[in-house]
Amino acid sequence: MRDPGKYPFEIRSLSNEEGGGYLITFTDFSECISDGETPDEAIRNGLDALEETIAALESLNLPVPEPGSGGSYSGKFVQRVPRTLHARLAIRAKQEGVSMNTLVTTLLAEGLARKDH
C-alpha cells in the first residue's frame, strides 16, 4: 500500500455555519476529505481517511494516483448533502466499521463500475 503521508493536502478553516474546525482535502483524491477541531486533528483524521480510501481503491482494483499527480483536476469534491442522507451514510459507515469518506468513495466507485459495464 502507498504511504498516505506522501500525498499533498490542503487545510482550510470552516466557518461557524459549516460547523467550525478545519477541513482537509487531498489534491490527488477528489473522493477523500476529512475534518477536525484543530489543524493537527484534521491532518490525523485525513491521513486515516486517505489510508482507507487507498485500501478501498486497491480492493476494487482501481488505480491509485501517485503522490502529486493531481493533474488538471483539482482533487476537490465538497458537497453539502441533506441531513437525512448524512445521517444514513454515517449510520452505514459505522455499521461497516469504516469512515464516511471511505463508504462514499466505495459506493461511488461501485456505481461507476456498474455503469461502465
MARZA-758390 format. One record per residue: y, x, z of N, C-alpha, C in turn. Coordinates in pm, whole numbers. Atoms other than C-alpha are relative to their C-alpha. Layout:
! MARZA-758390
n.v->Y, n.u->X, n.w->Z, ca.v->Y, ca.u->X, ca.w->Z, c.v->Y, c.u->X, c.w->Z
...
END
This chain:
! MARZA-758390
n.v->-117, n.u->83, n.w->0, ca.v->0, ca.u->0, ca.w->0, c.v->125, c.u->89, c.w->0
n.v->-125, n.u->-76, n.w->6, ca.v->352, ca.u->119, ca.w->-76, c.v->72, c.u->-7, c.w->136
n.v->-74, n.u->-9, n.w->-125, ca.v->580, ca.u->222, ca.w->212, c.v->125, c.u->-89, c.w->-8
n.v->-116, n.u->88, n.w->4, ca.v->828, ca.u->-64, ca.w->279, c.v->131, c.u->71, c.w->33
n.v->-120, n.u->-72, n.w->-41, ca.v->1071, ca.u->186, ca.w->433, c.v->70, c.u->75, c.w->-112
n.v->-60, n.u->-73, n.w->112, ca.v->1137, ca.u->347, ca.w->93, c.v->83, c.u->-91, c.w->-92
n.v->-71, n.u->94, n.w->87, ca.v->1291, ca.u->32, ca.w->-61, c.v->144, c.u->-21, c.w->47
n.v->-140, n.u->24, n.w->-38, ca.v->1671, ca.u->-11, ca.w->-70, c.v->21, c.u->-146, c.w->43
n.v->-30, n.u->135, n.w->-48, ca.v->1819, ca.u->-311, ca.w->109, c.v->149, c.u->-15, c.w->22
n.v->-139, n.u->33, n.w->-30, ca.v->2148, ca.u->-483, ca.w->175, c.v->0, c.u->-90, c.w->123
n.v->-15, n.u->84, n.w->-119, ca.v->2262, ca.u->-638, ca.w->503, c.v->140, c.u->-61, c.w->-4
n.v->-130, n.u->64, n.w->-13, ca.v->2540, ca.u->-890, ca.w->545, c.v->-1, c.u->-90, c.w->122
n.v->-9, n.u->90, n.w->-115, ca.v->2664, ca.u->-1085, ca.w->843, c.v->3, c.u->-144, c.w->-50
n.v->3, n.u->142, n.w->31, ca.v->2605, ca.u->-1457, ca.w->839, c.v->109, c.u->-72, c.w->78
n.v->-105, n.u->77, n.w->-67, ca.v->2885, ca.u->-1699, ca.w->918, c.v->-63, c.u->-92, c.w->105
n.v->50, n.u->94, n.w->-100, ca.v->2856, ca.u->-1939, ca.w->1209, c.v->-64, c.u->-121, c.w->-67
n.v->56, n.u->113, n.w->74, ca.v->2792, ca.u->-2216, ca.w->955, c.v->-140, c.u->32, c.w->-54
n.v->131, n.u->-43, n.w->49, ca.v->2495, ca.u->-2013, ca.w->825, c.v->-97, c.u->32, c.w->114
n.v->87, n.u->-24, n.w->-115, ca.v->2356, ca.u->-1971, ca.w->1176, c.v->27, c.u->130, c.w->73
n.v->-34, n.u->-125, n.w->-66, ca.v->2512, ca.u->-1634, ca.w->1266, c.v->-106, c.u->107, c.w->-20
n.v->93, n.u->-111, n.w->14, ca.v->2337, ca.u->-1300, ca.w->1287, c.v->21, c.u->76, c.w->-129
n.v->-7, n.u->-85, n.w->119, ca.v->2258, ca.u->-1078, ca.w->989, c.v->-115, c.u->-32, c.w->-94
n.v->98, n.u->26, n.w->105, ca.v->2073, ca.u->-1130, ca.w->661, c.v->-32, c.u->132, c.w->-69
n.v->42, n.u->-118, n.w->75, ca.v->1871, ca.u->-853, ca.w->494, c.v->-68, c.u->-45, c.w->-128
n.v->64, n.u->25, n.w->128, ca.v->1775, ca.u->-859, ca.w->127, c.v->-41, c.u->134, c.w->-59
n.v->51, n.u->-120, n.w->63, ca.v->1580, ca.u->-608, ca.w->-79, c.v->27, c.u->-10, c.w->-150
n.v->-43, n.u->6, n.w->140, ca.v->1718, ca.u->-524, ca.w->-425, c.v->-117, c.u->-1, c.w->-98
n.v->116, n.u->-2, n.w->88, ca.v->1368, ca.u->-476, ca.w->-570, c.v->-87, c.u->-125, c.w->11
n.v->83, n.u->117, n.w->-28, ca.v->1226, ca.u->-806, ca.w->-433, c.v->88, c.u->-123, c.w->17
n.v->-80, n.u->122, n.w->-11, ca.v->1403, ca.u->-1132, ca.w->-508, c.v->-63, c.u->-98, c.w->98
n.v->72, n.u->96, n.w->-84, ca.v->1139, ca.u->-1311, ca.w->-301, c.v->-5, c.u->39, c.w->146
n.v->12, n.u->-47, n.w->-138, ca.v->1189, ca.u->-1120, ca.w->25, c.v->136, c.u->10, c.w->66
n.v->-121, n.u->-7, n.w->-82, ca.v->1467, ca.u->-1189, ca.w->273, c.v->-43, c.u->-19, c.w->145
n.v->25, n.u->24, n.w->-140, ca.v->1485, ca.u->-1192, ca.w->649, c.v->134, c.u->4, c.w->72
n.v->-125, n.u->-5, n.w->-76, ca.v->1741, ca.u->-1201, ca.w->928, c.v->-28, c.u->45, c.w->141
n.v->10, n.u->-39, n.w->-139, ca.v->1808, ca.u->-1105, ca.w->1286, c.v->133, c.u->-18, c.w->69
n.v->-123, n.u->14, n.w->-77, ca.v->2060, ca.u->-1133, ca.w->1564, c.v->91, c.u->122, c.w->-13
n.v->-75, n.u->-125, n.w->16, ca.v->2165, ca.u->-768, ca.w->1515, c.v->-44, c.u->65, c.w->-131
n.v->45, n.u->-71, n.w->121, ca.v->2154, ca.u->-536, ca.w->1212, c.v->-136, c.u->66, c.w->20
n.v->129, n.u->-65, n.w->-25, ca.v->1866, ca.u->-342, ca.w->1373, c.v->-115, c.u->-100, c.w->0
n.v->105, n.u->102, n.w->-2, ca.v->1667, ca.u->-659, ca.w->1435, c.v->-25, c.u->-52, c.w->-142
n.v->16, n.u->45, n.w->140, ca.v->1733, ca.u->-773, ca.w->1075, c.v->-82, c.u->101, c.w->-79
n.v->76, n.u->-104, n.w->70, ca.v->1600, ca.u->-439, ca.w->948, c.v->-147, c.u->-4, c.w->41
n.v->140, n.u->7, n.w->-46, ca.v->1287, ca.u->-458, ca.w->1165, c.v->-71, c.u->-122, c.w->-59
n.v->59, n.u->122, n.w->54, ca.v->1222, ca.u->-818, ca.w->1061, c.v->-16, c.u->9, c.w->-151
n.v->6, n.u->-15, n.w->145, ca.v->1299, ca.u->-735, ca.w->699, c.v->-113, c.u->90, c.w->-45
n.v->109, n.u->-91, n.w->37, ca.v->1057, ca.u->-443, ca.w->687, c.v->-136, c.u->-66, c.w->23
n.v->125, n.u->75, n.w->-22, ca.v->785, ca.u->-665, ca.w->838, c.v->-22, c.u->-99, c.w->-115
n.v->11, n.u->97, n.w->109, ca.v->858, ca.u->-933, ca.w->576, c.v->-33, c.u->70, c.w->-132
n.v->27, n.u->-72, n.w->124, ca.v->858, ca.u->-674, ca.w->298, c.v->-144, c.u->49, c.w->-5
n.v->140, n.u->-43, n.w->-5, ca.v->523, ca.u->-535, ca.w->411, c.v->-92, c.u->-116, c.w->-36
n.v->80, n.u->118, n.w->31, ca.v->380, ca.u->-888, ca.w->397, c.v->16, c.u->-42, c.w->-147
n.v->-25, n.u->34, n.w->140, ca.v->542, ca.u->-950, ca.w->57, c.v->-81, c.u->91, c.w->-92
n.v->76, n.u->-96, n.w->81, ca.v->388, ca.u->-633, ca.w->-87, c.v->-149, c.u->-33, c.w->7
n.v->142, n.u->34, n.w->-16, ca.v->47, ca.u->-729, ca.w->57, c.v->-34, c.u->-127, c.w->-78
n.v->25, n.u->125, n.w->73, ca.v->76, ca.u->-1080, ca.w->-93, c.v->-4, c.u->26, c.w->-151
n.v->0, n.u->-32, n.w->143, ca.v->166, ca.u->-943, ca.w->-437, c.v->-127, c.u->74, c.w->-39
n.v->122, n.u->-77, n.w->30, ca.v->-122, ca.u->-694, ca.w->-425, c.v->-124, c.u->-89, c.w->5
n.v->117, n.u->86, n.w->-10, ca.v->-368, ca.u->-962, ca.w->-314, c.v->-11, c.u->-95, c.w->-119
n.v->0, n.u->87, n.w->119, ca.v->-267, ca.u->-1173, ca.w->-616, c.v->-6, c.u->81, c.w->-129
n.v->2, n.u->-90, n.w->115, ca.v->-294, ca.u->-870, ca.w->-846, c.v->127, c.u->-9, c.w->-84
n.v->-131, n.u->1, n.w->66, ca.v->76, ca.u->-899, ca.w->-927, c.v->65, c.u->136, c.w->17
n.v->-62, n.u->-133, n.w->-9, ca.v->289, ca.u->-591, ca.w->-994, c.v->93, c.u->11, c.w->121
n.v->-90, n.u->-32, n.w->-110, ca.v->470, ca.u->-430, ca.w->-703, c.v->103, c.u->98, c.w->-54
n.v->-102, n.u->-89, n.w->56, ca.v->803, ca.u->-278, ca.w->-808, c.v->5, c.u->135, c.w->72
n.v->-25, n.u->-131, n.w->-60, ca.v->873, ca.u->89, ca.w->-750, c.v->131, c.u->-7, c.w->78
n.v->-126, n.u->-2, n.w->-74, ca.v->1144, ca.u->161, ca.w->-490, c.v->118, c.u->37, c.w->-91
n.v->-120, n.u->-27, n.w->78, ca.v->1488, ca.u->146, ca.w->-651, c.v->-7, c.u->-44, c.w->-144
n.v->18, n.u->41, n.w->139, ca.v->1364, ca.u->-20, ca.w->-970, c.v->61, c.u->-137, c.w->-29
n.v->-58, n.u->133, n.w->10, ca.v->1576, ca.u->-335, ca.w->-928, c.v->40, c.u->-43, c.w->-140
n.v->-30, n.u->34, n.w->138, ca.v->1666, ca.u->-318, ca.w->-1296, c.v->123, c.u->-87, c.w->-14
n.v->-117, n.u->83, n.w->27, ca.v->1904, ca.u->-575, ca.w->-1437, c.v->5, c.u->-124, c.w->89
n.v->-1, n.u->113, n.w->-90, ca.v->1805, ca.u->-837, ca.w->-1180, c.v->53, c.u->43, c.w->136
n.v->-63, n.u->-37, n.w->-127, ca.v->1998, ca.u->-843, ca.w->-856, c.v->-100, c.u->11, c.w->114
n.v->96, n.u->-2, n.w->-109, ca.v->1688, ca.u->-896, ca.w->-645, c.v->33, c.u->-101, c.w->109
n.v->-41, n.u->96, n.w->-101, ca.v->1861, ca.u->-1175, ca.w->-457, c.v->-39, c.u->-140, c.w->-43
n.v->29, n.u->141, n.w->21, ca.v->1739, ca.u->-1529, ca.w->-427, c.v->15, c.u->-65, c.w->136
n.v->-28, n.u->64, n.w->-128, ca.v->1902, ca.u->-1701, ca.w->-133, c.v->39, c.u->-142, c.w->-31
n.v->-24, n.u->140, n.w->32, ca.v->1889, ca.u->-2076, ca.w->-143, c.v->-13, c.u->-83, c.w->127
n.v->10, n.u->95, n.w->-110, ca.v->1964, ca.u->-2336, ca.w->117, c.v->-101, c.u->-107, c.w->-40
n.v->97, n.u->106, n.w->26, ca.v->1685, ca.u->-2592, ca.w->146, c.v->22, c.u->-110, c.w->103
n.v->-12, n.u->109, n.w->-98, ca.v->1676, ca.u->-2931, ca.w->315, c.v->-72, c.u->35, c.w->130
n.v->59, n.u->-31, n.w->-131, ca.v->1597, ca.u->-2913, ca.w->686, c.v->-146, c.u->-44, c.w->8
n.v->139, n.u->48, n.w->-7, ca.v->1280, ca.u->-3117, ca.w->640, c.v->-94, c.u->96, c.w->-73
n.v->81, n.u->-98, n.w->72, ca.v->1148, ca.u->-2870, ca.w->380, c.v->-12, c.u->128, c.w->80
n.v->1, n.u->-120, n.w->-83, ca.v->1245, ca.u->-2576, ca.w->601, c.v->-100, c.u->-16, c.w->114
n.v->92, n.u->25, n.w->-111, ca.v->1054, ca.u->-2733, ca.w->891, c.v->-145, c.u->3, c.w->-48
n.v->137, n.u->2, n.w->53, ca.v->744, ca.u->-2795, ca.w->676, c.v->-47, c.u->141, c.w->-34
n.v->36, n.u->-138, n.w->33, ca.v->749, ca.u->-2436, ca.w->548, c.v->-25, c.u->82, c.w->126
n.v->15, n.u->-75, n.w->-125, ca.v->794, ca.u->-2296, ca.w->899, c.v->-132, c.u->-35, c.w->68
n.v->126, n.u->43, n.w->-62, ca.v->501, ca.u->-2502, ca.w->1032, c.v->-119, c.u->59, c.w->-74
n.v->113, n.u->-52, n.w->78, ca.v->272, ca.u->-2399, ca.w->747, c.v->-12, c.u->152, c.w->15
n.v->4, n.u->-146, n.w->-17, ca.v->369, ca.u->-2031, ca.w->778, c.v->-62, c.u->35, c.w->135
n.v->56, n.u->-26, n.w->-132, ca.v->289, ca.u->-2043, ca.w->1149, c.v->-150, c.u->-27, c.w->1
n.v->142, n.u->33, n.w->7, ca.v->-46, ca.u->-2214, ca.w->1079, c.v->-80, c.u->111, c.w->-69
n.v->69, n.u->-104, n.w->77, ca.v->-135, ca.u->-1939, ca.w->831, c.v->21, c.u->139, c.w->56
n.v->-22, n.u->-128, n.w->-65, ca.v->-7, ca.u->-1659, ca.w->1054, c.v->78, c.u->99, c.w->-85
n.v->-83, n.u->-86, n.w->84, ca.v->248, ca.u->-1524, ca.w->803, c.v->145, c.u->-39, c.w->18
n.v->-142, n.u->35, n.w->-4, ca.v->625, ca.u->-1513, ca.w->776, c.v->28, c.u->-108, c.w->-104
n.v->-38, n.u->100, n.w->99, ca.v->801, ca.u->-1790, ca.w->592, c.v->29, c.u->66, c.w->-134
n.v->-25, n.u->-71, n.w->126, ca.v->912, ca.u->-1533, ca.w->333, c.v->-130, c.u->25, c.w->-76
n.v->129, n.u->-26, n.w->65, ca.v->551, ca.u->-1439, ca.w->264, c.v->-60, c.u->-129, c.w->-54
n.v->53, n.u->128, n.w->45, ca.v->445, ca.u->-1803, ca.w->243, c.v->70, c.u->-46, c.w->-127
n.v->-75, n.u->46, n.w->117, ca.v->723, ca.u->-1892, ca.w->-2, c.v->-30, c.u->90, c.w->-120
n.v->34, n.u->-92, n.w->108, ca.v->653, ca.u->-1579, ca.w->-209, c.v->-137, c.u->-33, c.w->-59
n.v->135, n.u->30, n.w->46, ca.v->284, ca.u->-1665, ca.w->-228, c.v->-3, c.u->-133, c.w->-76
n.v->-2, n.u->130, n.w->67, ca.v->349, ca.u->-2030, ca.w->-317, c.v->67, c.u->9, c.w->-137
n.v->-68, n.u->-17, n.w->130, ca.v->595, ca.u->-1930, ca.w->-591, c.v->-89, c.u->77, c.w->-98
n.v->85, n.u->-81, n.w->88, ca.v->360, ca.u->-1664, ca.w->-730, c.v->-119, c.u->-82, c.w->-49
n.v->114, n.u->83, n.w->40, ca.v->65, ca.u->-1906, ca.w->-730, c.v->44, c.u->-105, c.w->-102
n.v->-52, n.u->100, n.w->94, ca.v->276, ca.u->-2172, ca.w->-903, c.v->29, c.u->60, c.w->-136
n.v->-28, n.u->-66, n.w->127, ca.v->392, ca.u->-1927, ca.w->-1170, c.v->-129, c.u->39, c.w->-70
n.v->127, n.u->-40, n.w->60, ca.v->37, ca.u->-1802, ca.w->-1223, c.v->-70, c.u->-122, c.w->-62
n.v->62, n.u->121, n.w->56, ca.v->-90, ca.u->-2159, ca.w->-1274, c.v->73, c.u->-44, c.w->-126
n.v->-80, n.u->43, n.w->116, ca.v->194, ca.u->-2235, ca.w->-1516, c.v->-26, c.u->90, c.w->-120
n.v->24, n.u->-96, n.w->108, ca.v->118, ca.u->-1921, ca.w->-1720, c.v->-137, c.u->-18, c.w->-64
n.v->136, n.u->17, n.w->55, ca.v->-245, ca.u->-2028, ca.w->-1776, c.v->-17, c.u->-128, c.w->-74
END
